[in-house]
């Protein structure tokens, strides 16, 4: 996971899998940002290969906490497998999920 400041928003770029084993790492990285941080925290999933309910729970908890502070969490770069999970869970609007840009076809 990398953290970058982009125009006053913090971007947490995740790699690999967000599951029961790695969700606590994301929760630990988010915790100080939930206490005091920018108005918007962006979670970049463009390099994420797997997402399960443990990861979703961390994102939902983060959004709930930020919402009470008039701040927000936004999910960016979701690949099709993650979009399907967010869609089934009814979380696309709640988490402000945006898809990954279309990959250019190879010739």
C-alpha positions as CSV (number, residue, x, y, z in Angstrom):
1,X,0.0,0.0,0.0
2,X,1.2,3.4,-0.9
3,X,-0.1,6.8,0.4
4,X,0.1,9.9,-1.7
5,X,-1.2,13.4,-1.2
6,X,-2.9,14.5,-4.4
7,X,-4.4,18.0,-4.4
8,X,-5.3,18.0,-0.7
9,X,-6.8,14.5,-0.8
10,X,-4.9,11.4,0.4
11,X,-4.8,8.4,-2.0
12,X,-4.2,5.0,-0.6
13,X,-3.2,2.8,-3.5
14,X,-3.8,-0.9,-2.7
15,X,-2.1,-3.9,-4.3
16,X,-2.7,-7.6,-4.4
17,X,-5.5,-8.8,-2.2
18,X,-7.8,-7.1,0.3
19,X,-9.1,-10.0,2.4
20,X,-9.2,-11.3,6.0
21,X,-5.4,-11.3,6.1
22,X,-4.8,-7.8,4.8
23,X,-7.9,-5.9,5.8
24,X,-6.4,-5.1,9.3
25,X,-3.5,-3.4,7.5
26,X,-5.9,-1.1,5.6
27,X,-7.8,-0.5,8.8
28,X,-4.6,0.5,10.6
29,X,-3.6,2.9,7.8
30,X,-7.1,4.4,7.7
31,X,-7.4,4.9,11.5
32,X,-5.2,8.1,11.8
33,X,-6.9,9.5,8.7
34,X,-10.3,8.9,10.3
35,X,-9.3,10.7,13.4
36,X,-7.7,13.7,11.6
37,X,-7.1,14.0,7.9
38,X,-8.2,15.5,4.7
39,X,-11.8,16.1,3.6
40,X,-11.5,13.2,1.1
41,X,-9.7,9.9,1.4
42,X,-9.4,8.0,-1.9
43,X,-8.9,4.3,-2.0
44,X,-7.3,3.3,-5.3
45,X,-8.1,-0.3,-6.2
46,X,-6.6,-0.3,-9.7
47,X,-3.9,-2.8,-8.7
48,X,-6.2,-5.0,-6.5
49,X,-6.6,-8.6,-7.7
50,X,-9.1,-9.8,-5.0
51,X,-11.6,-8.3,-2.6
52,X,-13.7,-10.0,0.0
53,X,-16.2,-9.0,2.7
54,X,-13.4,-8.3,5.2
55,X,-12.1,-5.6,2.9
56,X,-15.5,-4.2,2.2
57,X,-16.2,-4.0,5.9
58,X,-13.1,-1.8,6.4
59,X,-14.3,0.5,3.5
60,X,-17.8,0.8,4.9
61,X,-16.6,1.5,8.4
62,X,-14.3,4.2,7.1
63,X,-17.0,5.8,5.0
64,X,-19.4,5.8,8.0
65,X,-16.9,7.4,10.3
66,X,-15.9,10.1,7.7
67,X,-19.6,10.8,6.9
68,X,-20.2,11.8,10.6
69,X,-17.4,14.4,10.2
70,X,-18.7,15.8,6.8
71,X,-15.8,14.1,5.1
72,X,-15.8,11.3,2.6
73,X,-14.1,8.1,1.4
74,X,-14.1,7.5,-2.3
75,X,-13.2,4.2,-4.1
76,X,-11.4,4.7,-7.4
77,X,-10.1,2.3,-10.1
78,X,-12.3,-0.6,-9.3
79,X,-11.8,-3.5,-11.7
80,X,-14.7,-5.6,-13.0
81,X,-14.4,-8.2,-10.3
82,X,-14.5,-5.6,-7.5
83,X,-17.3,-3.7,-9.2
84,X,-19.4,-6.8,-9.2
85,X,-18.9,-7.2,-5.5
86,X,-19.8,-3.6,-4.8
87,X,-22.8,-3.8,-7.1
88,X,-24.1,-7.0,-5.4
89,X,-23.6,-5.4,-2.0
90,X,-25.4,-2.2,-3.1
91,X,-22.4,-0.1,-2.2
92,X,-21.5,1.7,-5.4
93,X,-23.2,5.0,-4.5
94,X,-22.4,4.8,-0.7
95,X,-18.7,4.4,-1.4
96,X,-18.5,6.6,-4.5
97,X,-17.1,3.7,-6.5
98,X,-15.6,4.5,-9.9
99,X,-14.3,2.0,-12.3
100,X,-10.8,1.6,-13.6
101,X,-10.2,3.3,-17.0
102,X,-10.7,1.0,-19.9
103,X,-7.5,-0.8,-20.8
104,X,-6.4,-0.3,-24.4
105,X,-6.6,-3.5,-26.5
106,X,-3.4,-5.2,-27.4
107,X,-2.7,-5.8,-31.1
